[in-house]
Structures are given as C-alpha cells and as structure tokens.
Amino acid sequence: MAAQAEALSTVATSEQPAAGVLCRYVREAVQARLDTLHGLPDDAPFSLSITLPDSLLAGAPLAGEVQWFVPQGAFSLRALGAVQRQASIAEYRQLRARWRALEAAAPLSFFSLGAATDSVQRLDLWQPEILLRRDAQGDTLTLCALRAGRSAAAVLDRWLALLPGLFEADPAPSAHSFQAASAPLIETAQTRPPAADWLAQVRATRAAIAAGRLDKAVLARRLQVQLAQPVALFALLARLRQDYPDCHVFSLPHARGQVVAATPELLARRRGGELLSCAIAGTLKQGEGDRAGAQAIAAFLASPKERREHALVVEDIRRRMQPLCANVEHDAVPALLPLRFVQHLCTRVRGRLHPGHDVLDAALALHPTPAVLGAPLESARAWLAALGERRDGLYTGVAGWLDAQGDGEAVVVLRAAYLEGTKAVLWAGAGIMADSDPDAELAETELKLQTMLEALG
C-alpha cells in the first residue's frame, strides 16, 4: 500500500479534502478484507485496525464525538458512533467474550459515571464504531461493528458515512483567533444559588460539622450561561489544551449535548498491573512567583485546614484501593500542582492490581472521593440533598476509557462545561471544613469557574 498512500497524501494536499482521501484509503483497505468479514458470525461484534501513513492526516483539523488528550503527551483518541452500549460491568464482560478482534485489533471502550451526589452509580459504557488513536508511533484507525443482519458491504458503507465526522468542518486556525472571535460570545450568566444564599449554606455546613453530623462537605455553585452562538468545539479544545497542559482535556456526548473539560484530577490509571490515583484537595489562588506569593505558598502548605482536608482524600483512596491492590503506597508529603488560576495539593497513591481487575473496576471502587462530595460520603450526600443541591451536566462524575487488556484512564469531571446549542452550564465547588472561611470558599469557586469562562470568551 506504500505507493497508494503516497498518491493519496499528494491528493490530500492539493485536490481533495482529508476526509475524502481517508475514505478512499479505508474503502480500499477494507475491501481487501471483505471475505474475512463475510465469514464472521452475525451476532459477534468485531474490529479491525488500519495503520495510516504518517502524511495522510498531517495538518488536518481533526474532530470527533469523543476527543481525549492526555497531559503533556502525544497520545490522543477521537471516536465516532457506538456499536453497543452497556449499563453494567456484567453486560460489558458478556460483550467482550463475544468480540472478534481481527488482526489484533482489540476494541476500546469509553465510559462515564454519574455525579458524586447520585446515590446509585450510573454507568454508561460504549464501543465506538470509528476510533482514531494517535501516539508517538503514528495514527491507527480501528473500525468496529456488529453485523446484525447486514452484509459486510453495508458495514463498510456505514463506516464511510461516519468517517467525515473525524474532521472539523470549519475550524478556527488558532486558539488566539477563537479568543478574538468569541469575545462577545457570552450574553448572560446566572448563578444558582446566589452568592448570599451559598454563603449561608457554607455557614450552615460549618455548624453541622461542628455538631458532629459530618467531617466535610463539598458545596457547589451552578452557572448557566447563554451564548450568542454555539461553541466552535475544535477551537475550544485547542485553547484548553494550550492553557492547561497539565490537565486531561476531553469532550464526550452527554444527554442532548456535549461535556467539555480540562480536569486536573486523575481518578485511576491502569498500565499493565499498576494502578495510579491522584488525590487532589486543598486550593490556593495562583500567585505571581514573588516574595508575597512564596509566603502564601508556605502558609498554604503548612495550613492545618488544608492538610486535614487533603488527608481525608488520601486516606479514603488508600483504603478503597486496598481490596483491589497489593502494595498500596502514597507520597510521603503532598506536592503542589500549579494551574492557570489555582494551585492544589496533590498526592499520588499507587498499588498493583490483583489479577482480574481493570481500570473500570478501579473507577467504580474509587468514585466518588471526598474531594468532590465530602466525608463520610453518605453523610455528605445526605447533607447536600437536604440543601437541595442537584448536580447535572456530569459535573463531579467520571469520564474514561479502557482497552481490551483493561488498561486505561478515568478522570473526575471538573473545570467542565455542558454545552447544548447556545446554552452552557458550568459548576464549581469548594470543600467545607469546620474552620472554613465562607468568603474565601466563595472566592475559590469564582477562580475555578474562570477555567471555562475564559475559554468561552
């Protein structure tokens, strides 16, 4: 296929858009395998992979219903469609047992879990029909399907119909141009509850903690934004990746819209048998690096309130990892994680998973942590319900992916926006302890909201 790839890449740069070139390349690659596809059982999901020439998608404005970017890395995932959806691990295991991977093209699944305030974990897990994986080795396209009475040719037609969705139709050429074009994008913004009511909730929460009803609660504020026009997703993700290189940046479909986030919180990562979770709790405004900033950081690192709040999260993660792992250990002291507007205390917790456990098992076991709900968890959940807090847009839920070997990542949905047409919903929360300063906690939520407000213009 080398000569064909060279010819097609030449066309891509001159006569045809990248989508058309990719469709031609995929058509020829799959047609060479149609006899194999014809021989598969009608009820067996299957996948095959195509290694793409380096030049085929070079410079193309890539998109997708799901887009996933890791911090400081060349690894990314983009996906379209869904072969099947599962609502439980049991359903997923049954599907995996029937899956036929051709040419070692193992499937990959995306998943989400509902908000931390949900009393029952809601799992949504699916296998994309089109998956573009980009890493240091190059681009690989994995195609998945369930024939379900269709011919192999009809399956190919479905893939070809989906493929143009991997390309942004009208991309902004740079993050800067997005900023300039979207300066008037936000028309109105309404916070719920209003600041005065939220401060009253903080004071009530401190009193409940002092009375022994709970140790910590994470109170959140909801900001609904009306936009002048729908968001250019390609440019929004480009800007978030530029401004938050130490965060996982992703978008995925949810309800009738899209969730977009630049989250600092890695809930679980499995590589081989190793599991990593990052406990993040404790927040300080980002400084300018001068003497006053250094003094603020020193005071922050020594703060009994911040250290207690952080320790609650570390201990909870460590305790919940122990049934799944051997040799659970964590950093002796927390590190400082600097972001654009805030800094966090961060402690890495590691363990070696027992055989048979994957990253999805870990995510289900660890979600939610006290960092996004409170402690004890059920007491905090009951307290937030009594205050009337109902989170939406997947805020403080989980998003992630896993491959056929059980490796993958799960992150907490923070610094996020739920986008639906010209509506955007943003959330931000703060961990309330007995000695919390209500005004300082309010200011913390304002800083966290800036992540998406700035990106939206």
ChimeraX attribute file (.defattr): number of C-alpha atoms within 10 A of each C-alpha:
attribute: neighborCount
match mode: 1-to-1
recipient: residues
	/A:1	10
	/A:2	8
	/A:3	7
	/A:4	12
	/A:5	18
	/A:6	15
	/A:7	13
	/A:8	23
	/A:9	21
	/A:10	15
	/A:11	16
	/A:12	21
	/A:13	17
	/A:14	10
	/A:15	11
	/A:16	13
	/A:17	14
	/A:18	25
	/A:19	21
	/A:20	17
	/A:21	22
	/A:22	21
	/A:23	17
	/A:24	13
	/A:25	20
	/A:26	20
	/A:27	16
	/A:28	12
	/A:29	15
	/A:30	20
	/A:31	14
	/A:32	11
	/A:33	13
	/A:34	15
	/A:35	11
	/A:36	12
	/A:37	22
	/A:38	14
	/A:39	9
	/A:40	15
	/A:41	15
	/A:42	15
	/A:43	12
	/A:44	16
	/A:45	23
	/A:46	25
	/A:47	22
	/A:48	20
	/A:49	22
	/A:50	17
	/A:51	14
	/A:52	17
	/A:53	19
	/A:54	14
	/A:55	17
	/A:56	23
	/A:57	19
	/A:58	14
	/A:59	9
	/A:60	17
	/A:61	17
	/A:62	20
	/A:63	22
	/A:64	26
	/A:65	15
	/A:66	21
	/A:67	23
	/A:68	22
	/A:69	21
	/A:70	17
	/A:71	17
	/A:72	12
	/A:73	11
	/A:74	12
	/A:75	16
	/A:76	17
	/A:77	20
	/A:78	24
	/A:79	29
	/A:80	23
	/A:81	20
	/A:82	16
	/A:83	18
	/A:84	16
	/A:85	18
	/A:86	17
	/A:87	16
	/A:88	13
	/A:89	15
	/A:90	10
	/A:91	12
	/A:92	17
	/A:93	12
	/A:94	11
	/A:95	15
	/A:96	17
	/A:97	10
	/A:98	13
	/A:99	20
	/A:100	19
	/A:101	17
	/A:102	15
	/A:103	10
	/A:104	10
	/A:105	19
	/A:106	20
	/A:107	26
	/A:108	22
	/A:109	22
	/A:110	23
	/A:111	20
	/A:112	26
	/A:113	26
	/A:114	24
	/A:115	25
	/A:116	26
	/A:117	25
	/A:118	16
	/A:119	11
	/A:120	10
	/A:121	18
	/A:122	15
	/A:123	16
	/A:124	17
	/A:125	25
	/A:126	19
	/A:127	26
	/A:128	25
	/A:129	24
	/A:130	26
	/A:131	26
	/A:132	24
	/A:133	18
	/A:134	16
	/A:135	12
	/A:136	8
	/A:137	11
	/A:138	14
	/A:139	22
	/A:140	19
	/A:141	19
	/A:142	21
	/A:143	26
	/A:144	28
	/A:145	24
	/A:146	20
	/A:147	20
	/A:148	12
	/A:149	10
	/A:150	11
	/A:151	14
	/A:152	22
	/A:153	15
	/A:154	12
	/A:155	19
	/A:156	19
	/A:157	12
	/A:158	13
	/A:159	22
	/A:160	19
	/A:161	11
	/A:162	17
	/A:163	21
	/A:164	20
	/A:165	19
	/A:166	24
	/A:167	18
	/A:168	18
	/A:169	13
	/A:170	10
	/A:171	16
	/A:172	19
	/A:173	12
	/A:174	13
	/A:175	20
	/A:176	13
	/A:177	12
	/A:178	22
	/A:179	19
	/A:180	11
	/A:181	12
	/A:182	18
	/A:183	11
	/A:184	13
	/A:185	19
	/A:186	18
	/A:187	11
	/A:188	11
	/A:189	13
	/A:190	12
	/A:191	14
	/A:192	14
	/A:193	16
	/A:194	12
	/A:195	13
	/A:196	10
	/A:197	11
	/A:198	19
	/A:199	18
	/A:200	12
	/A:201	18
	/A:202	26
	/A:203	17
	/A:204	13
	/A:205	27
	/A:206	23
	/A:207	16
	/A:208	18
	/A:209	18
	/A:210	14
	/A:211	11
	/A:212	10
	/A:213	15
	/A:214	23
	/A:215	23
	/A:216	25
	/A:217	30
	/A:218	22
	/A:219	26
	/A:220	24
	/A:221	21
	/A:222	22
	/A:223	20
	/A:224	17
	/A:225	22
	/A:226	18
	/A:227	21
	/A:228	15
	/A:229	14
	/A:230	14
	/A:231	19
	/A:232	16
	/A:233	18
	/A:234	23
	/A:235	24
	/A:236	22
	/A:237	23
	/A:238	18
	/A:239	21
	/A:240	23
	/A:241	21
	/A:242	11
	/A:243	16
	/A:244	19
	/A:245	19
	/A:246	19
	/A:247	22
	/A:248	24
	/A:249	25
	/A:250	26
	/A:251	23
	/A:252	22
	/A:253	15
	/A:254	16
	/A:255	10
	/A:256	9
	/A:257	15
	/A:258	21
	/A:259	23
	/A:260	28
	/A:261	27
	/A:262	27
	/A:263	20
	/A:264	25
	/A:265	21
	/A:266	21
	/A:267	28
	/A:268	27
	/A:269	25
	/A:270	24
	/A:271	16
	/A:272	13
	/A:273	18
	/A:274	17
	/A:275	25
	/A:276	24
	/A:277	27
	/A:278	22
	/A:279	29
	/A:280	28
	/A:281	26
	/A:282	24
	/A:283	22
	/A:284	20
	/A:285	20
	/A:286	17
	/A:287	17
	/A:288	9
	/A:289	11
	/A:290	9
	/A:291	10
	/A:292	11
	/A:293	14
	/A:294	13
	/A:295	12
	/A:296	17
	/A:297	19
	/A:298	11
	/A:299	12
	/A:300	21
	/A:301	20
	/A:302	11
	/A:303	13
	/A:304	12
	/A:305	17
	/A:306	21
	/A:307	17
	/A:308	14
	/A:309	24
	/A:310	24
	/A:311	19
	/A:312	20
	/A:313	22
	/A:314	26
	/A:315	15
	/A:316	19
	/A:317	26
	/A:318	21
	/A:319	13
	/A:320	15
	/A:321	25
	/A:322	16
	/A:323	12
	/A:324	20
	/A:325	20
	/A:326	14
	/A:327	11
	/A:328	19
	/A:329	15
	/A:330	20
	/A:331	12
	/A:332	8
	/A:333	12
	/A:334	20
	/A:335	14
	/A:336	18
	/A:337	15
	/A:338	19
	/A:339	17
	/A:340	16
	/A:341	16
	/A:342	18
	/A:343	19
	/A:344	24
	/A:345	23
	/A:346	22
	/A:347	23
	/A:348	20
	/A:349	21
	/A:350	23
	/A:351	21
	/A:352	20
	/A:353	26
	/A:354	14
	/A:355	9
	/A:356	9
	/A:357	15
	/A:358	26
	/A:359	28
	/A:360	25
	/A:361	15
	/A:362	24
	/A:363	23
	/A:364	17
	/A:365	16
	/A:366	19
	/A:367	25
	/A:368	26
	/A:369	24
	/A:370	30
	/A:371	27
	/A:372	28
	/A:373	27
	/A:374	30
	/A:375	23
	/A:376	17
	/A:377	21
	/A:378	14
	/A:379	17
	/A:380	23
	/A:381	21
	/A:382	14
	/A:383	20
	/A:384	21
	/A:385	13
	/A:386	9
	/A:387	14
	/A:388	10
	/A:389	17
	/A:390	12
	/A:391	18
	/A:392	16
	/A:393	23
	/A:394	24
	/A:395	28
	/A:396	30
	/A:397	24
	/A:398	24
	/A:399	26
	/A:400	26
	/A:401	23
	/A:402	22
	/A:403	16
	/A:404	15
	/A:405	15
	/A:406	20
	/A:407	20
	/A:408	22
	/A:409	26
	/A:410	28
	/A:411	27
	/A:412	32
	/A:413	32
	/A:414	25
	/A:415	25
	/A:416	29
	/A:417	29
	/A:418	26
	/A:419	23
	/A:420	16
	/A:421	15
	/A:422	15
	/A:423	19
	/A:424	26
	/A:425	22
	/A:426	26
	/A:427	27
	/A:428	24
	/A:429	25
	/A:430	27
	/A:431	25
	/A:432	24
	/A:433	25
	/A:434	20
	/A:435	12
	/A:436	17
	/A:437	14
	/A:438	18
	/A:439	11
	/A:440	12
	/A:441	20
	/A:442	21
	/A:443	13
	/A:444	20
	/A:445	19
	/A:446	17
	/A:447	19
	/A:448	23
	/A:449	23
	/A:450	17
	/A:451	26
	/A:452	21
	/A:453	19
	/A:454	12
	/A:455	18
	/A:456	24
	/A:457	16
